[in-house]
Amino acid sequence: METAVVWFRDDLRVEDNLTLADAVSAAETVVPLYVFDPRRRRESQYGPDKMGSHRGQFRRESVDDLRESLQDRGGELVVREGLVEDVVPSVVEGVDADAVFAQTKPATEEVEREHAVRDALPGTVDFQRRFTHTLHHLNDLPTPYDRIDDTFTPWRKEVEQGASVRDPVPAPERVSTPQVDPGVIPSLDDLGFDTPPHDDRSVLPFEGGETAGQDRLQHYLWEADRLREYKSTRNGMLGPDYSSKFSPWLAAGCLSPRWIHREVKRYEDERVSNEDTYWLLFELRWRDFFQFQFLKHGGNFFTPTGIRNVEREWKHDRAAFRQWAAGETGVPFIDANMRELNETGYMSNRGRQNVASFLVDALGIDWRWGAAYFEERLIDYDVASNWGNWAYQAGVGNDSRDGFFNVLSQAERYDGDAEYVHTWLPELQALPTEYAHRPWRMDADEESSYDVVLGVDYSEPMIDVEARFVELQETRY
Ligand SMILES: Cc1cc2nc3c(=O)[nH]c(=O)nc-3n(C[C@H](O)[C@H](O)[C@H](O)COP(=O)(O)OP(=O)(O)OC[C@H]3O[C@@H](n4cnc5c(N)ncnc54)[C@H](O)[C@@H]3O)c2cc1C
């Protein structure tokens, strides 16, 4: 064929991008296209925006890096703003394309947009979709996605035994783009985002793009050599290297899980192969699990009762929700994590589990409000990973255990010396560990001797947390 348009979505890379590779081999000229669709950042039905400034900036940088990579190969990225179902057909018409190649993703809005684009294309244009964002290919699953187990462990075991991971597809050496106005990449301001805050306490600067993602992998595996201890450090909370931090690049598709897999295997051959190296692949299978679960259950993931139809009385207390979101609950471990999220767009996995459990279990607030807030704030937001993990924590998703996190014992276990809380809540700096996690235990004399007066220097706890966890323990087990 003569000309193909490659509509880039959450696959902002040239390595292991089958959509691009297939278009390049099928067509003489290729028009790579990225569309900034305003619907991706507008307000969600729950109040928060769908995309905040940290992710907005990361995505813009990723598009910029993709443009450079394509230019290095002799091509050009065409950038437009507008509704995808208007823009893609108009570019197709402008270059008289024979086909559109695009990544396909499992969640409701993504599929709707995909169908809208397909339906708006002239019947003569071939619409080709590729499934490119998981470790295991959809067609390689031992059990078809609509019949897979809803519990992770049996699914993982079956996949580990019965499916292999395909080799990454090499980046095309040359991309030949016809004459077309490339368009400018809009500024953050033009896209409607404020410049995100810069905070030196951020675990990483998180620069968007395939180049920065590959640099991160190079650092974490090969230079810092931290994969050999991943399993024992992954529950950390401070610093760049306690975990891989691959998530923002995976979510935007700057890194492909199969490419990471190949590097892990090479590391296992050249350095060490142990439980820790295996565990990174284990976590990538958690990621896959949620992607395939979304294919299986679709829109049911977004209902209050979730995929298992669990009825629970959720509270809709806006004031309490705002305290949680702002990191003003008066429970330091929760507040520190929420402030890290708000300042940097990132929060550790340990932190995410605890703040989610605090919202849904301790406060009993609608889990979808929490998921929508994360959707806005997270730099690594991914629809299936986010809504899947929230549903799981709320007891309406992929697990029938109704567990909760006792955030006080979690704080003492994972932040034993209160370094994390002291980092994100400098107003508690003077407090020794026991009070840094439970400031309400201070008497008035201690408050004045440490110069931390509750209700003045730091919030009073919004609930009696100690009593609440005793109550939860008694009712749940
Ligand atoms: C309430 C809640 C919401 C979450 N929302 C998201 C989200 O929107 N996007 C997202 O990528 N992750 C999400 N996670 C999963 C996990 O917290 C992050 O993937 C992880 O903290 C990212 O840091 P990392 O890359 O250093 O992780 P690592 O520990 O280095 O893990 C490597 C990779 O494995 C995958 N992974 C690890 N844990 C999980 C998990 N529980 N579920 C799915 N994939 C996982 C991620 O792609 C991650 O980059 C959420 C977890 C919870 C509890």
Ligand as a Chemical Component Dictionary entry (heavy atoms), coordinates in Angstrom:
data_LIG
# 
_chem_comp.id                   LIG 
_chem_comp.type                 NON-POLYMER 
_chem_comp.pdbx_formal_charge   0 
_chem_comp.three_letter_code    LIG 
# 
loop_
_chem_comp_atom.comp_id 
_chem_comp_atom.atom_id 
_chem_comp_atom.alt_atom_id 
_chem_comp_atom.type_symbol 
_chem_comp_atom.charge 
_chem_comp_atom.model_Cartn_x 
_chem_comp_atom.model_Cartn_y 
_chem_comp_atom.model_Cartn_z 
_chem_comp_atom.pdbx_ordinal 
LIG C1  C1  C 0 -4.877 2.003  45.051 1  
LIG C2  C2  C 0 -3.789 1.721  44.044 2  
LIG C3  C3  C 0 -3.783 2.390  42.815 3  
LIG C4  C4  C 0 -2.782 2.110  41.866 4  
LIG N1  N1  N 0 -2.802 2.787  40.668 5  
LIG C5  C5  C 0 -1.864 2.492  39.719 6  
LIG C6  C6  C 0 -1.863 3.149  38.462 7  
LIG O1  O1  O 0 -2.731 3.968  38.148 8  
LIG N2  N2  N 0 -0.855 2.851  37.585 9  
LIG C7  C7  C 0 0.098  1.932  37.874 10 
LIG O2  O2  O 0 0.995  1.704  37.045 11 
LIG N3  N3  N 0 0.100  1.274  39.034 12 
LIG C8  C8  C 0 -0.847 1.530  39.979 13 
LIG N4  N4  N 0 -0.815 0.861  41.177 14 
LIG C9  C9  C 0 0.136  -0.252 41.355 15 
LIG C10 C10 C 0 1.492  0.086  41.993 16 
LIG O3  O3  O 0 1.308  0.805  43.176 17 
LIG C11 C11 C 0 2.405  0.870  41.060 18 
LIG O4  O4  O 0 2.482  0.233  39.799 19 
LIG C12 C12 C 0 3.825  0.962  41.601 20 
LIG O5  O5  O 0 3.821  1.532  42.880 21 
LIG C13 C13 C 0 4.682  1.792  40.653 22 
LIG O6  O6  O 0 5.996  1.935  41.111 23 
LIG P1  P1  P 0 7.181  1.095  40.459 24 
LIG O7  O7  O 0 7.138  1.221  38.988 25 
LIG O8  O8  O 0 8.418  1.502  41.142 26 
LIG O9  O9  O 0 6.757  -0.372 40.863 27 
LIG P2  P2  P 0 7.624  -1.712 40.942 28 
LIG O10 O10 O 0 7.456  -2.251 42.313 29 
LIG O11 O11 O 0 9.005  -1.501 40.475 30 
LIG O12 O12 O 0 6.852  -2.697 39.958 31 
LIG C14 C14 C 0 7.218  -2.859 38.587 32 
LIG C15 C15 C 0 5.994  -2.668 37.729 33 
LIG O13 O13 O 0 5.033  -3.685 38.004 34 
LIG C16 C16 C 0 3.716  -3.153 37.862 35 
LIG N5  N5  N 0 2.999  -3.272 39.139 36 
LIG C17 C17 C 0 3.533  -3.360 40.373 37 
LIG N6  N6  N 0 2.556  -3.502 41.294 38 
LIG C18 C18 C 0 1.380  -3.492 40.619 39 
LIG C19 C19 C 0 0.023  -3.607 40.997 40 
LIG N7  N7  N 0 -0.361 -3.761 42.273 41 
LIG N8  N8  N 0 -0.909 -3.532 40.028 42 
LIG C20 C20 C 0 -0.585 -3.370 38.734 43 
LIG N9  N9  N 0 0.689  -3.275 38.314 44 
LIG C21 C21 C 0 1.659  -3.334 39.248 45 
LIG C22 C22 C 0 3.866  -1.685 37.487 46 
LIG O14 O14 O 0 3.776  -1.575 36.088 47 
LIG C23 C23 C 0 5.276  -1.360 37.965 48 
LIG O15 O15 O 0 5.879  -0.307 37.238 49 
LIG C24 C24 C 0 -1.797 1.134  42.151 50 
LIG C25 C25 C 0 -1.813 0.479  43.386 51 
LIG C26 C26 C 0 -2.791 0.762  44.320 52 
LIG C27 C27 C 0 -2.786 0.035  45.647 53 
# 
loop_
_chem_comp_bond.comp_id 
_chem_comp_bond.atom_id_1 
_chem_comp_bond.atom_id_2 
_chem_comp_bond.value_order 
_chem_comp_bond.pdbx_ordinal 
LIG C1  C2  SING 1  
LIG C2  C3  SING 2  
LIG C2  C26 DOUB 3  
LIG C3  C4  DOUB 4  
LIG C4  N1  SING 5  
LIG C4  C24 SING 6  
LIG N1  C5  DOUB 7  
LIG C5  C6  SING 8  
LIG C5  C8  SING 9  
LIG C6  O1  DOUB 10 
LIG C6  N2  SING 11 
LIG N2  C7  SING 12 
LIG C7  O2  DOUB 13 
LIG C7  N3  SING 14 
LIG N3  C8  DOUB 15 
LIG C8  N4  SING 16 
LIG N4  C9  SING 17 
LIG N4  C24 SING 18 
LIG C9  C10 SING 19 
LIG C10 O3  SING 20 
LIG C10 C11 SING 21 
LIG C11 O4  SING 22 
LIG C11 C12 SING 23 
LIG C12 O5  SING 24 
LIG C12 C13 SING 25 
LIG C13 O6  SING 26 
LIG O6  P1  SING 27 
LIG P1  O7  DOUB 28 
LIG P1  O8  SING 29 
LIG P1  O9  SING 30 
LIG O9  P2  SING 31 
LIG P2  O10 DOUB 32 
LIG P2  O11 SING 33 
LIG P2  O12 SING 34 
LIG O12 C14 SING 35 
LIG C14 C15 SING 36 
LIG C15 O13 SING 37 
LIG C15 C23 SING 38 
LIG O13 C16 SING 39 
LIG C16 N5  SING 40 
LIG C16 C22 SING 41 
LIG N5  C17 SING 42 
LIG N5  C21 SING 43 
LIG C17 N6  DOUB 44 
LIG N6  C18 SING 45 
LIG C18 C19 SING 46 
LIG C18 C21 DOUB 47 
LIG C19 N7  SING 48 
LIG C19 N8  DOUB 49 
LIG N8  C20 SING 50 
LIG C20 N9  DOUB 51 
LIG N9  C21 SING 52 
LIG C22 O14 SING 53 
LIG C22 C23 SING 54 
LIG C23 O15 SING 55 
LIG C24 C25 DOUB 56 
LIG C25 C26 SING 57 
LIG C26 C27 SING 58 
# 
